[in-house]
């Protein structure tokens, strides 16, 4: 949901951690969200640290000193004393958050494994039901933001299983832990300050500001800084509530995409068949050419049909660890990657959205 999230894992790797809060999704929002694993319900319990891993040691005195300094900075930044006491008065560092921050993925899926897990018939059917249940709302959102409602629903499903799994960590406590001792303390300190501004503005109560272990929040899994830039009050109740208001959550995803350059009615990619001699390992994924030029170079649709003879620009989109499938990515694919940058995530979102049609 967008600050840019600091992506810890690849889109496929997120499925291998088995824990809520792995990174695969939320808008390149700056930090890991629940991501793809949230599509499995119920969520599996977080794994124990690997054998031999160094235990997390909490120095409470150091944390208290950090928190005192941060509170002073937050007060100078204009956060009310009442909110500082309510949000920070009783928090403790969370060893589990530090364990997850230090944990590295144990392996990666091939593109085909990742694709088939994410874009399965079961998930497509769940997405169609979710779309049908919110059709009037989605039509209104699409009309206002001129963003594909199917892509909005696909991101919603990828991030939090259509709002069913938004994370069980207290966001302020998790961010304070990472701002104190995490590997990216400066980044998380900024996110913690943003979270306090959100609370002070009354959008959500501190005890209800729940999310992933790295602070990605609500149904879109926005980091606090992304919330400040992209969350909207679509239902008009005076609060930007991405936790309990489906209207606010889905419209916020659409607003994120619109603000990052979504082109209405332009699709996201074409699965393509390369010309003879194409070496997928050496593919140039940076150069953009009109589709007509790709056609003259010998590229075709995956079924062998000609590409559209148009001036619309596309670049090669090669999945990570692909067995051969390749796409011609349109500008909207880059917009999806602004939400979350791994190429496999973006391609899976597009395919899932197509499956909802």
N, C-alpha and C positions, 0 to 999 in steps of 0.2 A: 502497500500500500503504500514528495518522497525524497526526501533526503536521499542520499543513496545509501543503501544498506551495504555494509561490509560483508561480502559473501564469503562464508567460511568453507562451504562445500560446493561441489558442482550440483547441477540439477538432479543428476542421477544419484550422486552420493548421498543426498538427503534421505533417500529411501533406505539406506543401509544403516543408519544410526539407530533406528528403532525408538527414538525418543522425541517427545514433543519439543519443539524448539530447534530442530535441525534446520539448516538453511536450504531452502529451495525456492522459497517464494516470498513475497511481499514485495514488491516493487523493488527493484534494486533499492530497497528501502533502507539499507544501511546496515542491517543486521538480520540474523536468521529469524525466520518465522516458523510456524508449524509446518508450512510447506506441504510437499506432496504426501508425506506420511499421514497427514491429517485426513486423507481420503479413506484410510482404513478405520473402521469403527467397530468396537470401541478402541480408543488409543491404547497401545501396548504400554506397560509400565516402563519407565526409563531404565536402561541397563545399568548394572553395577559397574564401577570402574574396572578396567582390565586388571587381571592378576599382575601384581608387581608394580602397579602404578603408585606413585608417591601420594600418600594421603594429603588431603587439603588441611592445612593447619590454620586456624583462625586466631589472630591476635586481636582480641576484643578492644584492648586499649588503643591500638593503632587505628582500628575502625572508628572508635569513638572520637579520636582526634581528627581524623579525616572528616567525619560528619559535622563536627563543630565548625571546622573551617568552611565546609560547604554551606552550612546553614547561614553563616555570616555573609557569604557571597550572595546567597539567594535573597537574603533580606535586603542587601544593598541593591539587588536587581529588581526589587519591588514586590517580592512575594510576601504576602501578609504573614504576620506572626502566628495568627490563628491557624492558617493552613500549614505553616512549617511545623507547628506542634502536632497537628493532626496527622500529617503525612509522614513525618520523620521521627516523631517523638518516641516510638516504640519499635522501630525497625531493627533488625539484626542482619548481619551478613549471612548469606546462604551458601554453605559449602557445596551443595549440589549444583548451583549455578557455576561455580568455579570449576568443578569437575567437568561439566559440559563444555565450558569455554576452552578447556585444555584438551578435550578429547578430539582426536583426529579420526576421520573416516577410515574404516577398516578395509574398504574395497569399493569398487565401482561397478555399476551395471553397464552392460552394453546399451546402445541406443534402442535396439530392438526389445530388450528386456524392459527397459524403462518405459518405452512407448506402450508396450502391451499391458503393463501394469497400470499405467495412468489412464490410457484410453481404452479401457476394457468395456465390453458390453454392459456389465453391471454398473459401471460408473456413468456411462452414457445414459442409461435408463434413469439413474438417480438424478442426473443433471436435467433430463427432460421433465421429470416430475417437479424438480425445484423451479424450473423455468415456467411450467404451466401454473404452479401455485402462485407465482408472482407476476403473471403476464401483464396485467394492467399497469402495475408499478414499473415494470421493465420497459414497457412501451413509452411511458411518460418520461423515464430517464433517457431512453434512446432519443426521443424527440428533442429533449432539452440539450443534451451534450453531444448528439450526433456521433455516438460511439456504439458499436455493435453490442446489443444486449447479450448475445450469445457469448461473446468474449468476456463480458463482465461476469456472467454466470460461471464460465469456465475458471476464471481466476478465483472467484468466490469458492468454488468447489475445490480447487487445488489448494488454496490457502487454509481453509478451515472446515472442509467437508460441508459446505453450504451453511456455515454458521454453527455447526454442531460441536466443533472442537476448537475453541478459541484460546486455550492455554490455561494453566492453573497456577501460574506464578503471580505474586503481587509485583506489579511492574516497578513501582518505586523501590521496593526492596531488592529486586533483581538488578535494576540499574545502579543503585547505590553500591551493591556488591561489586559490580564490574567497574564502576567509576573509581572504586577504592583500590582494587587489586587486579583487575582484568588486564588482558594483553593490550587492549585498546582503551586505556583508562580515559584519555582525553576525549575521545569520541563519545563514550558513555556518560561522561560528566555533562557534556552538552545535551545529551538526550534526557538525562535526569532533570536538568534545569527546565527543558521544554515540558517534561511531564508535570512539573510543579506549576508551570504557567497554565497548563490545561486544567489542572485541578483548581487553581485559584480562580479561573474563569467560570467554574461551576459546570463544566460539561459532564463530569462524572465524579462520583465520590471516591476517595482514596481506596477504600476497601473493595470497590468494584472495578478498579483499574487493573484488570487481570490480562495476562498475555503469556507469551513464550518466555523461556529462560533468559533471552537476550532483549526483552522489552518490546517485541512486536505485538501490537494490541488489536483486540477486537476482531470482527469478522473479516476485514480486509488485511489484517496483520500489518498495520501501519506502525512504524516507529514514531515516537512523539513528535519529532521535527517534521515528519511527513504529515502527521495529523494536522499540525499547524498550517501547513501549506495547502493541503488538498482535501481534508475532511469538510463536509458540507452538512448543513441543517436542511435536508430535503423535505422533512415532514413539517417544518415550520414551528416546532415547539420551543425554539430558543436555545436548543442544545445540539451540539454535533455529537450524536450518540452512535458510535460505530460498534457498540457492544450489543445493545438490545433493540435498536431501531433498524429494521431491515432496509427501510427507505434511505436512511442516512448512510448505511454501510454500502449499499449497492451504488448509490449515487456518488459516493466518495471514490469508489473504484473508477467509475466512468469519468469523473472530474479529473482524476489522476491521468488517465489515458488521454483525455481531451487536451489537458494542459501540456502534455508532452508530445502533441503533434498528430494525434489520430486523424486519419483521412477517411471521411465518411464514404461508405460504399466501395472501398478500394480493395477489400480482401486483405490477406496477410501473406500468402505465399502460393506457389504452384509446385507440386511434386514434379520433378523433371527427370528426363532420361538424357544422360550426357552423350556426347559424340564419341566415336571410337577413339581409343587412346587416352581418354580422360583418366588422370591419376588422382584419386580422392585424397591421397595423403599429401599432395602438393597443391591442393585447390586454393585459389586466390579468393578469399571471402571478403575482400575489401572493395574491389572494383565494382562500380555500379554501371550498368549498361541498359539501354532501352530493351524491352522484350524483343523487339524486332531484330536488334543486333544479336541477342542470344540465339534467335532462330537462325540467322545467317551463319552463325558459328557451329550449327549442327545440333543445337539443343532442341528437344521436343518435350511435350508433356509425358508423364510416366506411361500413359497408354499408347504412346506413339503419335498422338494427334499433334498438329502444329501448335506452336505457341501463338498467343494473340499478337498480331502485327501492329503493336502500339508503341508509343513513346514512353510508356510507363517504365520507370527504372526499376531494376532488380539486381540483387547481388547473390552470389552463391551462399546458401545456408547449409552447411555440412554438419550433421549431428556429431557430437563427440562419441567416439568409439562406435561409429556406424559400420554396419556390414555392407554398405553400398547405397543406401537410400540417401538421396540428396534433393534439395529444394532450391527454387529461385525465390529468395525472400524479398517481399515488397516492403515499402516504407513502414507499414503498420507492424511488421515483425520487429523492427527496431524499437517501436513504441512499447510493445509487450516486453522487450528486453530492458526497457527503462524501469519497468515494474520489478523485474528480477532478471539478472543478466545472463545466467547460463543458457546456452543455445538450446539444450535439450528441454529445459523448462518452457521456453517460448514456443518451440515447435509443438510440444505436447498440449499447451494451451490452445494453439490454433487447431490442432486436430480434434481436441475435445469440443471446442466451440463448433466445428463443422459437424460433429456427431450429434449436436443438439438440434440441428435443422430439421 
